[in-house]
Amino acid sequence: MDLRNIRKEFGGWRGARSWTALTDVDLSVETGEIVGILGPSGCGKSTLLNIVAGLETQYDGEFTIQGKTIEQQIEAGFRVAYVFQEARLLPWRTVRGNIEFALKASKFPQNESRVRVDRILELVELSKFAHFYPQQLSGGMQQRVSIARAFAIEPDILLMDEPFSALDEMTAQHLRESLLKIWSAFRTTIVFVSHNALEASFLADRVMIMSHGPAGTIRQEISLAGVRRPRSYDDLDLIEKSRAVVSALRKHSGRSDPVHA
Ligand SMILES: Nc1ncnc2c1ncn2[C@@H]1O[C@H](COP(=O)(O)OP(=O)(O)OP(=O)(O)O)[C@@H](O)[C@H]1O
């Protein structure tokens, strides 16, 4: 996946002022890679993710996946899954029903559905809860279902926008471990947004640090290729990288416009 010279403006209709949310964004992601995007609030992380999802279609620059546009790829069967901060499950459907619904929407044959759901629920350790409704589950379990639903459709790319930020740290740690366990089974390409340096370092192969600029752009790339998988929060290499992410975030989080006292 290649993003070249991406620029995104908002506003500008009916004489209203427009402003640039993203400028000069270049990003290449290899198949099977996990890339984290970090940066201060409002620097354009979600906007960038929405462009990759094909949800945001008005922008300048070039975004291609193996030489084709996202629209052409989706037409040809390319699947994008999105995990949000909240689980966004259908409250009137059970855990199984929610995953089956996603499979149906992605046109998986109905006779494969049961086996697929069983397999993914086993991977996220939720087999015993297949018949539960979302409101009968904790927030962490609901998010686990939303991750299971995302992987169930075997997406070509999984996008996650602060997927664990609404959870307590222990639940989040457990879910990140589950996510990597499923990822190692599917090797799905993942691009995620986070505000948490340790989370980004734990999950990613590369972390991209964005800043406001005057407009949002990628300022720095930190590779985590040297941190071995499966990862452990106690790994000293991971802790060191996480510190490097924090200091890069500090360096790039200042706005370029003057700060008035
Ligand atoms: N639909 C929209 N219409 C107008 N402006 C928008 C729209 N979506 C985002 N913006 C603006 O674009 C900029 C980038 O927003 P975006 O949500 O991508 O930032 P972010 O880095 O994800 O922020 P946060 O970390 O707070 O979620 C912000 O100034 C925001 O106000």
The ligand as an ORCA input file, in Angstrom:
! r2SCAN-3c Opt
* xyz 0 1
  N     -15.312     15.943      8.600
  C     -14.544     16.970      8.946
  N     -14.878     18.233      8.605
  C     -14.091     19.262      8.916
  N     -12.928     19.154      9.583
  C     -12.534     17.935      9.968
  C     -13.318     16.766      9.678
  N     -12.673     15.685     10.172
  C     -11.551     16.165     10.750
  N     -11.459     17.497     10.630
  C     -10.351     18.346     11.109
  O      -9.133     17.831     10.585
  C      -8.110     17.855     11.562
  C      -7.603     16.446     11.810
  O      -8.636     15.676     12.458
  P      -8.442     14.149     12.869
  O      -9.686     13.693     13.525
  O      -7.964     13.397     11.686
  O      -7.257     14.271     13.926
  P      -6.681     13.174     14.937
  O      -5.201     13.291     14.876
  O      -7.271     11.851     14.642
  O      -7.224     13.727     16.322
  P      -7.519     12.945     17.709
  O      -6.211     12.375     18.159
  O      -7.997     14.038     18.619
  O      -8.565     11.910     17.433
  C      -8.709     18.526     12.790
  O      -8.394     19.892     12.754
  C     -10.203     18.311     12.623
  O     -10.927     19.360     13.237
*
